[in-house]
Amino acid sequence: NIQFNEEVSHFPAGNMLWGRVESFKQLFQFPFKLYLFPPEKKQLDGTIMHAIERSWIQIAEYNGYTYKEIE
C-alpha cells in the first residue's frame, strides 16, 4: 500500500511534469471511470483530480524513482 503524508510539500501544480511511465504504473493500471472526473469548476480541493495532482512524486518514489525540480 502507498502511504501518503498529511502534508505534501512538493507536487507538479497543473500536472506539468516529465516522467517514466513505469514510475507511475499504478495510476495507469487503475480502472478509473469517467464519472470520477467531473468538469473542472474551480474546485479548491477534494476531487480525484487534485488527489492525483498531488500524488505523482509519492507514487514515483514508491516505485523506486526520484524527482528533480526544474526552475
Secondary structure, DSSP 8 states (H G I E B T S, - for coil): -----S------GGG-----GGGGHHHHHS---GGGS-------S-SHHHHHHTTHHHHHHHTT-------
